[in-house]
Amino acid sequence: MDDALASDKRVSMIVNGTTRQAPPETLLLAVLRDQLGLTGAKPGCGEGVCGACTVLLDGEPVRSCQRTASSVAGGTITTIEGLGAGACLHPVQSAFADEGAAQCGYCTPGFVLSAAALLARETDPDDLAIDAALAGHICRCGGYPKIRRAVRLAARLARQGQDLDQSRARDLEPVTSPGVPEPDLWGPPGPGEPRYRPERPWDLTDLRERDWFWVLGDGLMVVLESGHGEPGGWTTARGAWLHISADRVVTAFTGKVDVGQDNRTALRLLVAEELGLPAGMVRLAMGDTDLCPYDRGTFGSRSMPDAGSALRRVAAFAASLPPPGPGDREVKIVTGEPVLSDPASWRQAGQVCLAPGMAAAVTGARRFAGDLTAPGMWHGAVLRPAVPGSVLLSCQTGVLARWPAAHLVEEDGLTGVVAPDLASAAGAVAALAATARWDAPQAPGDSSIGEYLRTHPGGAAQSGTGQFPDQAGSAATALEVAAVRSEATYQAAYIAHAALETRSALAIWDADGRLTVWTGTQTPFGVRTEVAAAMKVDEAAVRVIVPPTGGAFGGKHPATIAIEAATLSRHARRPVRVTWSRAEEFAAGGLRRAAVIDVAAGATADGKLSGWSFININAGTAGLAIPYLVTDRRIEYQPAVSPLIQGSYRGLAATVNNFARESAIDELACRLGTDPVEFRLGNLADDRLAAVLRAVAEHVGWSGRSPGDGWGIACGTDKDGRIATAVRVEVGPDLHIRVLRLVSGYECGAIVNPRAVNAQVEGAAVMALGGALLEKIEFSGGVITNGAFSGYRVPRIGDVPPIEVLLLDRPDLPSAGAGETPMIAVAPAIAAAVFDVTGRRLRSLPLTL
């Protein structure tokens, strides 16, 4: 009788061809993920506006976070896992894989399903139709140009009645020998998988005591010790090591992580090149603090200069050694300076290579931190203030009686709950929040942030980036006597990382007191240190594992969520996963720093820069150095006390610093009556940057443009990369600024993987469009008021113009990164283009008329 009653209270639906039942009021997203284990549908916004949770209902896209089981009763649901026919990919999946249209891959299932529905209606959609069909989706990595190309390719494949051409299919996954696992299938263990567990973390263990072969099996271990052979200067990486088995399968280890930028492929290519092996024979271990060499973190475009350099040296040394035979167990330490391959003669590195794991991305098999589960796992949630820096005075814990399965946890300033399911944990914390009283600091709103930062200077504790004194000659005197002078203040709003995957961490304490945390972070070793300190355990007892991560953009540095999961797990004595809501991500995840920048520039009558004063308040020191020749200069950075949580962001302060600098350069050229490209070329102190600027100007026909056509151009250098961007805009009657065309030229030394570099330049341009035209955190009294994707506007596919990328390969130079520098010239180029159309100078980001 009880079973019959329970059945009456459930509704039926067909999911991927199988009839399923679920409680009527349960969200469809929860049914799919928690009940059926179909994690291809992703939580992203909770509002139905980001598209990550998309599934097909009777062939039409719907947002599963907005539909209950009862609302789809009797319907046919297709998730990404059920889109293909058996082992065959759907044409859209094939095309997305072929075009590399998945970067981090978190948004990919939703895009693929909506594109499949489009092609079921239209066999040959144009870009307007594609943009309309995908308008409800967000790709925060900025992969829209590739997504458009993938849909067009899918349409061709579908019309031809075939999957991906076999000639191209061979490029999708690495070449492997029979029985050899694919590189993307090797990786750190998931929950419940005991493999690859050393006795102690290798980076914290004496070299002679590391249990290399117990973990990796017989073979040759080659180790580059910390500091060996590293060129002078600062580095994030401390050494590298690799293992070669008797059948010549290589496993290389780096402390870097891949959060969607695909440094994994480039690093594998470098190792394969030095060893003279097919890339498919090289496996790369990343994101596991028990196995990988220490690394400060994946930021600042340091993967190629630091990890790439270390891996090349260890691989080159290994190539000089006899290969191991069956039963061999030998450890070799890199000595001397290995002879590296000449980038001009590269056969694998430097060639187009598609990232491994694309099939997993387009089929929903890629598992992110929030997809991971463990036997007996509960969910955790934490009580947070709306205003940063608030202190909890009281809350009424009696309200938890409505959730008898929820357990209250109070420890070291953390107040949270654990419960068997996410809905109960979230509901219990919401009830606590409704009764909470906070001692909140006084804070301003966004309308007065510029004056607030000016009047609230901070010291070293607020800096986060150090001081930047750069003074030569007398800028004040030079500006006094300059033939032409320009002086203005530039501002930039706080903006959010808004990664589509919110922060998530799963913590498990073992019986022996060791803790493992799976979390998406850019700094696994830093998180290990912070978690160990917070839990008051030895650092060697903490293992941090980084699974695939749905975007980061500089935001996923702090250990906050890992500490929360570890604390709640220890109290609950069971695995606990904590996943932040979108509102938490905005409020507690940190923001790009707001900025106020005062610039005064002077020039001689013949067009030479003669004086430069640049005072940056709060933004930071990245990109402060000027690439132009100017003898008399004063460049300063003044930290400020921020009312909101701020920190690292893609490109750090380089974007806003370059916006102010290039805008000032453009204004000065205008006052001189000089062409802005010629003015820059006449003053640049960097020949590499001048070459990129010339290439872009020639490509767009700069010298043949007509005044008022809406063209703007800007350039800059940061992290040893050189970028120039030209844009054309139009301004409508409603004063809406629309970018019609964008061309970026980029030079980053020797290019390791042209496809990945091209993708990074495109993605950086898209993200920079958001900061230039759309994005701004709104807040009042320190409370963020637009902390949702319905209120915080990020670029969508219809906002993105055709993007052209010019890559200038320099095999004679060391490789630099590509994820950040391409952002910095977009905003000043748009501002210059708007001036060309309207005659108005816009000096605040986002740019609005």
N, C-alpha and C positions, 0 to 999 in steps of 0.2 A: 504493500500500500504506500509506504514512504517513497519507494522508488518511482511509483506511478505518479505521485504528487510532484516529485522533483522533476520528472519528465515533462509534466504539464506546464511547469514554470520555465521551461527552456524553449528556445526557438531554433528552427533549423535553417541552414543555408548551405550552399554548395561551395566549397573552397577548393580550388584547383582540382575540380573533378570529383571530390569526395564530400559526402553529406556530413555536416558537422552541426553540433548543438551548442548553445551557449545561453547563459542567463540574459534575459531580454534587455536589462538596463546597463549591461556592461558595454563599454566602448569597444567598437570593432577593433581598434588598434590594440587594446589589451587582450581581446580574444585571440587575435592573430599571434601576437608576440608571446604572451604569458601562457596561454592555454595550448596553442598549436606549435609554438616554437618557430614561427615564420617571422624572422627578425628583419627581413628585407624592407618591410614597412618601418620607417624610422620616426621616433618622436623628434620634433623640431621646434614647434612654436606653441602647440596647444590651442591654436586659434583657427587652424585650417587655412593659413595664408602662405606657408612656406613650401608646401608640396612634398615634403619629405615622407609623409605617411600615405602617399597616394596608392590606391589599389583600383582595380577595374571592377565596377558593379554592372553586370550585364553589358560589359563592353565599354562602359563610360567611366572616365576618371572620377573618383570621389575621394574625399579626405577622411581617412579612417579615424582620425582623432575627433571628428565631429559627428560621427554616425554611431548610434547604438546598435546592438545586435537586433533589436526588434525592428529598427528602421530598414534593415536589409534582409529581414526574414523572407525566405523563399527565393532570394536572389542568388545569382551566380557570381562568386568573388574570384578574381584572378589576382594573385600577388606576383611579384617578380619571380618567385621560385617556380611558379606554374606557367610562366609565359611561353617558354620554349616547348618544343615537342620532343619529349624524351631527352636524349643526349644532344639534340640539335638546338642551336641558338636561334631565336627569332631574328629576322633580318635587322631589327633595330638594335638588338643586343650585339650582333656581329659588327654592325657599323660603329657603334659606340666603342667597342673594343678596338677596332681597326684604326679609328681616328684618335684613340687615346683620350676620349671625351670624359673619362673619369679621372679626376685628380685624387683628392682624398677618397672619393667614391661614396660619400655619405648621402649625397643628393641623387646619385645616379639611378637607383631603382625607380624613384618617382618620375624623373625625366623620361626614362625608357618607357614606362607604362603609358604616360600621356602621349608620347610620340607614337607608340604602337596604336593607340586609339585614333590618333590623327590619320595615320596611314590607312587605317581600316575605312575611314571616311573619304579621304582624298589620296589618290595615287601619286600625284605630282604637286605637292604644296610648294608655294613660293615662300620666301623668307617672311613676308608679312603673315602668312597663314601659320608658319612655324612659330613665330613670335607670339601670335595670339593663342595658339594651343598651349604654349609653355609659359604663358604670362604669370600663372599662379605658382611658379616654382622659383626657388632661390638656389643659385650655385655661388656660395661665398668665395670659392676659389677663383671665380671669374672665368670659368671655362665655357662661356656662352659661344664664342666663335667656333670652338671645336664641336659644341653640341649642335649648332646649326649645320656644320659640315657633315656631322654624323647622320642627322635626319635626312639630309639630301642624299647621302650615300645609301641609307636604308631604303629610301623610296626607289632608287635605281635597282637595288637588290631585289626588293619585293616585286617590282614590275617584271624583272627577269626570272622570278620564281626560284631564286637560289639564295643560299646563305653566302657567307664571305668566300671570295675566291680563295682556292687552296694555295695559290701562290703567295697571297698575303697572309693567310692563316698561319703559315709557318713562322711569321714574325711575331705572332701574338704571345707566345710563351717561349721561354729559353730552350735552346737545343739541349737535349739530354741523351745520355746513353741508356740503353735498356736497363731498367731496375734502379736507375739513379733518380732520386727525388728531385722535383723541380725546385729551384731556389726559393720561390715564393711559398712553397709548402714547408720549408724549414723555417723554424722560428721559435720564439720563446714559448714555453708551455702554457696552455690554458688551464683554468681551474680543474683540479682533479687529475692532472697529467704529471706524474712524478719525474718524467725524463728531464735530462739536462740539469740536475740539481747537484752542484758541487758541495763539498763539505763546508767550505767557506767561500765567500766572494773572491774571485781570483785577483781582483785589483787590491784587495786588503790582505792578501796572503803572500808570503815570501815565494819568490819564483820557484825555488827548489821544492816547495811543499804543495804546489797546485796539482790537483788531481785531474790533469788534462785528459789522460787517456781513459780513465774510468768513465768520463762523460762522453768523450768523442770517439773512443776506440783507437786501435793501433794507427800508427802513422808518424809523420814528421810534424813537430810543432816549431814554428818560427816566431820569435818574439822580438819586437822592437821596444826596448825599454823606454820608460818615461824620459823625455828630454834628449834622447839620442838623435843626433843629426838634424834636430829641428833648427831652421834658420832663426836668426836673431829676431827678437820681437815677441809680442804677446801671442799665445795660442790657446785654443780651447781644448785641444786633444793631448792626452798623455800616452803616447805610444800606440801600438797596435799589435795584433798577433793573428796568425792563421795556422790552420791545420790542413795537412795534405794526407789523404788516405792512400793505401797501396794502389787503388784503382784510379788515383789522381783526381778524386773529387776534393775540391778545396772549400773549406769553410773559413771565411775571413770575419774578423770581429772588430767592430767599431762602437764607440760610445754614443755616436750620433743616432738620431731617430728620424724616421720618415713620417711627416705629418701631412703628406699630400704633395710635397714639392718634388718627389721622385729623386731625391739624392741617392736612393738605394740603387737605381739602375746605373747612375754615373759612377758610383763607387765600385760596383761590380765590374763595370767596363774597365776601370783603371787597373784593378787587380788582374783581370783576365789579360789585359794588354801586356803587363809586365811579365806574366807567367807564360804567355804564348799559348793560352788555352782558350777554347770556346767559352763565351760568357756563361753558357748554360751549365758549365762544369764548376762554376763558382757560386757558392752559397754565402749569403751575408747575414751575420748575426748582429742585430741591432736591438736596442731598447731593453736590455736585461742586465741589471746591475750585478748579478751574480757571475755573469759570464764575460762581460765586455770590459774593455779598458776604460778607465775613468775619463770622463769628458765633462766639461763645464756646462755644456748644453748646446742645443741646435738653435742657433740664433745668429744674427749678424752676418748672414751669408758666409759662414765659416766652414761649411762642409767640404768644399773643394780645397781651399787653402790649407786647412788643418787636417781633417780626417783623410782627405784625398792624398795629401802629401805623405802622411804616415803610412797609409796602406800601399801606396806605390813603392815606398822604400822597403817595407817588409816583404812585398811580393817580389821585387827585383832581387833582393838578397836570396829569397827562397829559390828563385830561378837559377841561381848559381850553384845550388846544392844538388847532389845526386838524389833522384826520387826514392821514396821509401819502398821497401819490399814488404811482403806479407810478414806480419809479426813484429815489425820494427816499432820501437818506441823511443824516439829521439827528440831532444829539445835543443834547438840552436838559437843563439842570441845574435842579433844583427850587430856586426862590427864594421868599422870603417864607414864609408859612404857609398852605398850601392850605386851602380851606373844605371840611370833611368833611361827609358825609351825616349826617342825624339818625337814630340807631338806632331811634327811635320810628316812623320812616317807611320803614324798610327793606322792600324788596320781595323780595330774594333772601336776603341775610343775615338771620338770625333765623327762617328757615323751615326745615322739615324737608328735609334733603337727604341722599341716600344717597351713600356714598363711591364714587368711580369705581374701576374695576378689580375690582369684585365678581365679574364673570364669570371673570376670571383666577384669583381666589382659589379659586372653587368647582370649577374644572376642572383645577387643577394647573398652569396656565400661568404663575403668578407664580413668578419665579425669584429665589431667595435667594442669599446669598453662597456657601453650600456647594453650590449647584446649578450655579455657573458653571464653565465649562471653557475651555481655550484650546489651540490646536494645540501638541502637544509638551509639554503640562503634566505635571509630576510632583507627587508628594505629599510633604509634609514633616511631621516629628514632632520634638518637642523633649524632652530629658531634664529632668525636674523633681524637686525634692526633695519628700518627704512633709511635712516641717516647714518652714514659712516661715522665710526667713533662713538656711537651711543653705548651706554652702559645699561644693562638690564637691571631694573629695580625690583620688579616682581612680576609673577604671572600665576594664574590660578590653575594649578596642576590637577585640580579636581575635575576639570572638564574632560580629562582623558578617560573618565568612567564610561563615556560613550563608545570608546574603543578598547574593550577589555583585553584584546590581544596585544595592544601597543604597550611598550615598556618605556618609561621615562629614563633618560640618562642626563646627569648633570655632573660635569667634570671640567675643571680648569677653564671656566668661562664658557664652556660649550653646553648648551641645552638642546636636547634633541630627543627623538624617539626612534625605536625600531619596531617593526610590525611585519607580519607575514606577507603583506602585499603592499605595493606602492600606494594605492589609493588610501589605504588605512593610515599609512605613515604620513602622507601629505595632509589628509584630513585632520589627524591629531595635531600636527604642528600648526595648521591653520587655526584650530581652536585655541591653542596656546597663544598664538599671535594676537588673536582678538582680545585677549585679556591682559596682554603684556603692557607694562609701564616702563618707559625708557627715559634715561637722562640723556637728552640729545644736545649736541653742541649747536651753537648758532652758526648758520651757514647761509650764503647768498643764493640767488637764482642765476639762471644763465644770462639774463639781461645785463647783469652788473659784474660778470666774471672778470672782464678786462681790468676794471678799476680795482677789484678785490685782489687780483694777483699782483698788481703794482704796489699795493699798500700792505701786502702780507709777505714780505721777503722771508725766505727760508735759508737755513744753513746747509751744512753737508748732509744732515739726516734727510732733508727733503730733496736733495739733489738727485741721488740715484745714478748720476752720470759723471760727477766730478766737475771741477771748475774748468774754465777754458779761457785763460788770458792770452790774447794774441794782439800785441800792440807793437807797432813799428812807426818810427817817425812821429809826426804830429798830424793826426787826422783833422783836428779842429782847425789848425792853421791852413792846411790844404783846402779844406772846405770853405774857409773864409775867402780865399783868393781864387776859387774855381771859376772858370768862365761860365760853366753851366752847373746848376745844382738841383738835385731832387731830394725831397725829404718827405717821409710818410711813415705812418704806423700801419702794420699788418697784423691781423688777428686770425686765430684758428680755434674752432670750437672743440670741445671734447668729442671724440667719436669712439664707438664701440667696436671690438673685434668681431662680435656677432657671428662666431663660428657656428655652423649649422648644428653640429653636435655639441650640446651643452656638456659641461664637465661631469665626469662619471668616474667612480672608483669602486672596485670590489676588493675587500680585505678579508684575508683568512689567516687566523692564528693556528699554528700547528701545536701538537701536544708537547713538542720540545721547546716551545716558546719562540719559535721563529715565525716571522710575519711576512706574508707575501701580499703585495698590493698591485693590482692591475689598474692602470690609469693612463689616460692620454695626457702626456706631458712632454714638454720640450727639454726638461732638465731632470732626467731620472735620478742622477746621482745627487743632485741638490735636494730632490724630494726625499731620497733615502736618508740624507743627513738630517733634514727637518723632522721627518717622521720618527726617526730614532730618538732625537732629542725630546720630542713631544711625548713619546711613549716611555721615555726613560729606560731604553734598552740599548745594548751595544749595537753599533751601526752594522756589524757583520750579521746581526740577526734579522735584518730587514732586507727584503728583496723587492725591487720595483721592476715591474714588467710593463712595457708600453705596447699595447695592441694597436692595430690600425686606428687612426685618430681622425675624426671628422673636422679637420681644420684647426688652426691654432693662431697663426698670424701674430706671434709674440705674446699672446695672452695666457697661454697655458704653461707658465713658469711656476707659480707658487704651489706649495704642498697642501694648501688648505683642505681640499676635498679628500686627499689621501689621509690626512690626519683625522678628519671627520669619520671616514669609513673605518679606520683602524681603531679609533676610540669606541665607536658604537659596536664594532665586532668584538672587541675584548669584553665589553660589558654584557653583550648578548651571548657570548660563548658560542658563536656560530658565524658562518660567513655572512657578511653584510655588504650590500651594494648601496651607494648613495649616488643619486643622479640629480643634478640641479635642474630646476625649472628655468624657462626662458627669463622670467622676471629676476630670478636669482643671478642668472648669468649677467644680466645688465647691471644689477645693483652691486654685486660683490665680485665680479670677474675682473674689474679694472678697466681703464679707458686709456686711449691715447691722450697725452697731456694737452690741455688747452694752452694757447700761446698768445703772447703779445710781443711784437718785434718792432723796434724803432730803427729805421734805416735812413741814413743820410749819405748821399753819393755825389761826388763832384767829378767834372771832367774838364780837360783843356779844350780850347776852341778847335783843335785838330782831332778831337775824338779819343783822347787817351784818359783813362781813369786816373784821377789825381788825388782823390781822398775818399775814404770809406769808413763809415761808422755804423756798426751793426750790434744792437743790444737785444739779446734774446731773454725774455722773461718766462721761465717755467718749462719751456718745451724740451730743452736738453741740448747736448753738445754735438750730437751726430749731424754731420753735414754742415757744420759751422764754417769750416775752412773755405776760403774763397779761391776759386780756380783761375781768377783773373789777376793780371799784373797790377798791383797798386802798392806803391812804396809807403804811403802814409795811411795807416789803417788802425782802427780800434775795433776789436771783436770781443764781445763779452757775453757771458751767460750768467743770469741771475736766477737761482732757484726761488721758488715761492711755496707757500703753504697751500696745498690744494684742498678744497672742501669735498672733493670726490676722490674715490680710490683711482689712482693712476699708475701707469707702469709701462712696460715694454709694449711696443706695437710695431707691426711690420714697417721697417725703415726707420723706426724710432723718430727722432726729431728732424731727420734729413728732409722729409717731405715738406714740412712747414718752413724750415730754414731755406730750402731751395725756392719755395714759393715766394718768400719775401725777397730773397736775393735776385732771382731772375725777373721778378716784377719790377724791382728797382732798376735793374739794368735796362729793361724795356722802356721804362719811363724816361731814363736818362738819354737813351738813344733817340726817343721821340723829341725830347727838348732840343737835342742837337740837330734834329732833322736828318738823322743818319739811319740807314737800313739796319734793323736790329740784328740781322745775321752778320753783316759786315762789321758792325760795332763790336759784337762778341769776338769774331775772328781777329779783329785788330787788337784785342786786349787779353785774349786767352793765354795763360801760361802753360797750358797742357796740350801738347800736340795730339795726343790720342783723342782727347775730347773734341778738338778742332776737326779731326778727321771724321768723327761720327756726325758732328753738326753739318759738315759739308755734304756728307752722303745723304742725310735726310733732306736738306734743302734742295739738293739736285733731284732727288726722287720725286718730290712734290712740285717741282717746277717753281721754286720760290721766287726766282728772279723774274718770272713771267706773270706773276699774279697781279691783280689790279687792286688798288686801295679800296677798302670797303667790302672786299670779297669774304671777309670773316676768317682770315688766316692768322694763326699765332704760332710761335715757335719758342722753345726753351731748351736748355741743356743743363747738365750737371754731372758731378762725379761723387761717388760714395763707395766705400768698401772695395776700392780698386776696380769698380766698374764705371763705364762711361755711357751716358744715355743722352739722346736728343729726341724730342717729340714735337711733331707738328700736328696741329688740329685745324679743322675748319668747322665753324659753327654757324648756326642761324638763330636769330632771335625773333620769336613770333609776336603777334600783336598783344598777347597776354604777358609779354616779357619773359616767356619761358626760354631758357637757353638749351638748345639741342645741338649735340655734337654730330656732325655729318660724316666726318672722316678722321681717322687717327692713324698716324704713322710714327713708329718708334724705331730708332736705330740703336743698337746696343753692342758694346764691345766689352768682353769680360776675359780677355786673354785667350788661352787655348780652349776651344769649346769641346767638352767631353761628349755631350749628348745633345746635338742640335735640336731634336724634337722636344726634349724637356726644357731647354733654354727658351725656345720659341713659346712653349706653353706658359712658362713663368713670366715672360715679358707680356704676353696677352693678359694673363690673370692679374698681373700687377697694374696694368693699364685700367682694367675694369674696376679693380678695387680703388684705385686712385680717382676714377670718375665719381665714385660714391663720396669720397671725402671732399672732392672739388665742388660737387653740385648738389648733393642730396643729404648727406649725413650730418646730424647734429644732435647731441644729447641735450634734451630739455630738462630743466630741474628747477625746483623752487624750495628754498629752505633746506637745501642739501638732499631733497628727495627727487629721484629721477621720475619724471612724469610721462615719458614716452618709452618705457622699458618693455616694448613688445614689438614684433615685426609689423603689426598693424599701425604702430605709431612711429617706428624708427625705420626710415626708408633706406634700403640698400639697393644697389643696382639689380635690375632684372633684365631679362634678355632683350626686351624692347627698348631699353635705355642704351644699349650698346651699339655703336656704329661699326661699320666695317673697320677692322684693325689690320694694319699691315706692319710686319716686323722685318727689319733689316738686321741681320746678324753679321758683324764684322769679326771674323775669326783671326786670332793672332797667335799661331802656334809657337811663336818665339817668346811668348810671355806666359807666366804662371796663370793657372786657371783661377778665376774669381767666381763668386756666387752670382745667382741671377734672380733671386726671389725678392729683393728689396729695392735695389737702385732703380730699376725701371719705373718705379712709382713716382719719382721725385720731380719729373718735368711735366707731368700732365696738367696739374692745376695752374702753373704760371703760363703754360701755352694757351689754355682755355681763357684765362684772364686777358691775355694779349689779344686773342681772337675776338673776344667780346668788345674790347676797346676798338678794334679795327672796324667793327660793325656799328657800334653805338657812340663811340667817342667818350665813353664813361670808364673810369678806372675803378675796378672792384678790388678791394684790399682785405676782405674778410672771407674766410672759408667756413661754410660753403658759400660759393659765389651766387648771389641773387641780385636781380635788378629791381 
